[in-house]
Amino acid sequence: IKQGNGAAAISLGGAVIGFTLPLASVIAHSVDLLHLAVWSAVALIVQLGVFLLMSFLLRNISSRIEHGNIAAATMLAVASLAIGMINAASMTY
């Protein structure tokens, strides 16, 4: 990102927002710190799963993003956001 790689910025932005959405829901609905920690860990694992799935579907996604492939970065960002929204909606009481 420091070197001006727009693809890296897109994928990181999608991942950050995709992870933050469930965290915001968990913060709003947690009854104590233990629940907050557990559901935050679940959100992290889900986001890592999305990355692994997209890595499987789009071979060499990390190197594609490193080389500035905007399409691959956008697909990863959209997948992270979509799963983040679903995850956030499911983390309510």
Backbone bond lengths (Angstrom), bond angles and torsions (degrees), N, CA, C in turn:
res aa  C-N    CA-C-N  psi(-1)  N-CA   C-N-CA  omega(-1)  CA-C   N-CA-C  phi
1 I - - - 1.459 - - 1.523 108.90 -
2 K 1.339 117.22 -38.39 1.468 120.56 177.82 1.520 111.95 -59.23
3 Q 1.327 116.15 -29.40 1.459 120.96 -178.26 1.525 112.51 -89.90
4 G 1.331 116.65 8.84 1.457 120.58 176.50 1.515 115.22 85.14
5 N 1.317 117.73 22.93 1.460 121.06 179.74 1.525 109.24 -79.46
6 G 1.321 115.50 102.75 1.458 121.55 -178.96 1.522 112.45 -64.40
7 A 1.321 117.43 -34.55 1.462 121.09 179.36 1.527 110.48 -63.76
8 A 1.308 116.54 -41.01 1.469 119.99 178.31 1.527 110.65 -65.07
9 A 1.316 117.09 -39.31 1.466 120.60 179.18 1.527 111.08 -66.10
10 I 1.318 117.20 -40.16 1.468 121.26 179.12 1.522 110.36 -63.74
11 S 1.321 116.97 -48.48 1.468 119.68 -177.50 1.519 111.68 -67.09
12 L 1.324 117.62 -39.19 1.462 120.18 177.79 1.526 110.77 -66.98
13 G 1.310 116.93 -42.71 1.465 120.43 178.47 1.519 112.09 -59.96
14 G 1.312 117.15 -43.86 1.466 121.00 177.73 1.516 111.92 -63.60
15 A 1.324 116.41 -40.78 1.463 120.41 179.52 1.527 111.26 -66.68
16 V 1.329 116.61 -41.82 1.464 119.94 -179.86 1.526 110.80 -64.31
17 I 1.312 117.42 -47.28 1.468 119.98 179.79 1.526 110.29 -67.69
18 G 1.323 117.47 -40.51 1.460 121.11 178.60 1.514 112.86 -62.37
19 F 1.319 117.38 -29.92 1.467 121.05 176.81 1.526 111.19 -85.47
20 T 1.321 117.21 -33.15 1.462 121.36 -177.32 1.525 112.35 -71.53
21 L 1.320 118.20 -34.84 1.466 121.05 179.52 1.537 112.13 -56.98
22 P 1.332 119.41 -51.22 1.460 118.63 177.35 1.530 112.43 -64.95
23 L 1.327 116.97 -35.29 1.465 118.94 178.22 1.522 111.33 -62.13
24 A 1.315 116.72 -41.18 1.465 119.84 178.44 1.524 110.50 -63.02
25 S 1.326 116.77 -40.61 1.458 120.39 177.90 1.523 111.05 -65.11
26 V 1.320 116.69 -41.98 1.462 121.28 179.65 1.524 110.43 -64.62
27 I 1.307 116.96 -42.70 1.465 120.29 179.32 1.527 110.02 -61.25
28 A 1.317 116.27 -40.77 1.467 120.17 -178.59 1.523 112.95 -70.90
29 H 1.333 117.69 -26.97 1.449 120.05 -172.54 1.526 115.25 -115.16
30 S 1.310 118.91 -1.47 1.468 120.46 -178.52 1.514 111.44 -73.51
31 V 1.315 115.06 145.99 1.464 120.37 178.19 1.520 111.82 -94.21
32 D 1.337 117.16 -22.50 1.468 120.68 177.00 1.531 109.37 -158.76
33 L 1.320 115.87 177.98 1.462 120.66 -176.39 1.524 112.97 -67.89
34 L 1.317 117.35 -30.11 1.461 119.98 178.41 1.529 110.54 -63.98
35 H 1.330 116.61 -46.64 1.466 120.01 176.93 1.527 110.77 -61.29
36 L 1.312 116.50 -40.61 1.464 120.90 178.10 1.517 110.69 -59.56
37 A 1.324 116.92 -45.90 1.464 120.91 -178.70 1.523 111.89 -66.89
38 V 1.324 116.77 -43.08 1.468 120.39 -178.39 1.518 110.60 -64.37
39 W 1.335 117.54 -49.02 1.458 120.17 -177.41 1.526 112.07 -71.04
40 S 1.323 117.26 -27.95 1.469 119.96 173.71 1.524 109.96 -66.58
41 A 1.322 116.24 -40.21 1.466 120.25 177.11 1.535 110.44 -64.48
42 V 1.326 116.58 -39.97 1.468 120.18 176.92 1.528 110.02 -60.70
43 A 1.330 116.89 -44.83 1.465 120.73 179.05 1.528 111.10 -60.30
44 L 1.323 116.73 -41.09 1.464 121.04 178.80 1.523 110.99 -64.58
45 I 1.321 116.70 -44.36 1.465 120.32 179.84 1.530 111.00 -63.68
46 V 1.314 116.94 -40.06 1.463 120.66 178.36 1.529 110.30 -63.13
47 Q 1.329 117.51 -44.18 1.462 120.38 179.07 1.531 111.35 -64.24
48 L 1.326 116.91 -39.32 1.468 119.36 175.95 1.525 110.86 -64.54
49 G 1.328 116.35 -37.37 1.461 120.35 176.09 1.518 112.36 -62.15
50 V 1.331 116.25 -39.82 1.461 120.43 177.33 1.522 110.30 -62.37
51 F 1.326 116.32 -43.56 1.461 119.38 178.65 1.529 110.87 -62.02
52 L 1.331 116.61 -44.02 1.462 119.44 179.91 1.525 111.45 -64.72
53 L 1.330 117.07 -40.10 1.460 120.72 177.80 1.533 110.86 -63.36
54 M 1.325 116.12 -45.47 1.473 119.32 179.47 1.522 110.84 -66.96
55 S 1.344 117.30 -33.26 1.465 120.37 176.01 1.526 110.67 -64.40
56 F 1.333 115.53 -35.96 1.458 119.93 178.06 1.531 110.61 -70.86
57 L 1.329 116.50 -44.86 1.463 120.55 -177.27 1.522 112.45 -71.13
58 L 1.316 116.77 -41.73 1.470 122.06 178.91 1.520 107.97 -110.37
59 R 1.287 116.38 90.25 1.464 121.64 -175.41 1.533 111.78 -48.72
60 N 1.322 116.30 139.54 1.473 123.36 176.35 1.525 112.76 56.75
61 I 1.320 117.33 42.35 1.470 119.72 -176.49 1.530 111.49 -62.49
62 S 1.326 116.96 -35.20 1.467 119.48 -179.94 1.526 111.36 -63.73
63 S 1.321 116.43 -44.83 1.464 118.70 179.38 1.524 111.53 -70.88
64 R 1.332 116.92 -32.52 1.475 119.76 176.12 1.524 110.51 -62.79
65 I 1.329 115.92 -44.58 1.465 119.75 178.74 1.516 110.04 -65.99
66 E 1.309 116.71 -41.29 1.465 121.08 178.24 1.536 111.61 -59.47
67 H 1.321 116.43 -32.65 1.463 121.12 178.86 1.534 112.92 -88.86
68 G 1.335 116.50 6.58 1.456 120.25 173.00 1.511 115.46 88.43
69 N 1.329 118.73 20.59 1.460 122.17 -179.41 1.534 109.24 -74.68
70 I 1.327 115.90 101.99 1.465 122.07 -177.29 1.531 111.26 -65.99
71 A 1.318 117.68 -35.76 1.469 120.75 -178.67 1.526 110.68 -62.92
72 A 1.316 117.40 -46.87 1.464 120.75 179.61 1.526 110.62 -64.24
73 A 1.321 116.92 -41.68 1.463 121.03 179.54 1.521 111.39 -64.45
74 T 1.322 116.50 -39.95 1.462 120.59 179.62 1.525 110.82 -66.86
75 M 1.310 118.00 -41.53 1.465 120.93 177.61 1.529 110.74 -61.80
76 L 1.316 117.12 -42.43 1.464 120.67 178.21 1.523 110.83 -65.21
77 A 1.317 117.22 -42.98 1.463 121.46 179.42 1.522 111.17 -63.59
78 V 1.317 117.42 -43.98 1.467 121.17 -179.78 1.529 110.38 -65.50
79 A 1.312 117.47 -41.62 1.470 120.43 178.06 1.529 110.19 -63.13
80 S 1.322 117.46 -42.49 1.464 121.28 178.85 1.522 111.18 -63.41
81 L 1.323 116.82 -42.36 1.464 120.65 178.87 1.525 111.65 -66.75
82 A 1.321 117.15 -44.35 1.468 120.42 -178.43 1.526 110.84 -62.47
83 I 1.313 116.83 -47.35 1.463 120.12 179.26 1.522 110.44 -66.85
84 G 1.331 116.67 -36.46 1.464 119.96 177.48 1.523 112.03 -61.76
85 M 1.334 117.33 -40.68 1.469 120.31 178.76 1.523 111.19 -67.71
86 I 1.322 116.55 -42.92 1.464 120.30 177.49 1.526 110.34 -63.45
87 N 1.307 115.67 -43.76 1.454 121.69 179.12 1.523 110.73 -60.99
88 A 1.327 116.95 -44.78 1.463 121.03 -179.76 1.522 111.00 -63.14
89 A 1.322 116.99 -41.96 1.463 120.67 -179.81 1.527 111.51 -65.78
90 S 1.324 116.39 -31.56 1.460 119.20 -178.14 1.528 112.73 -82.28
91 M 1.310 117.62 -10.12 1.460 121.25 -178.31 1.527 111.81 -99.61
92 T 1.303 116.08 43.04 1.457 121.13 176.29 1.516 108.12 -121.97
93 Y 1.313 115.22 159.51 1.478 120.23 179.01 1.493 110.12 -102.86
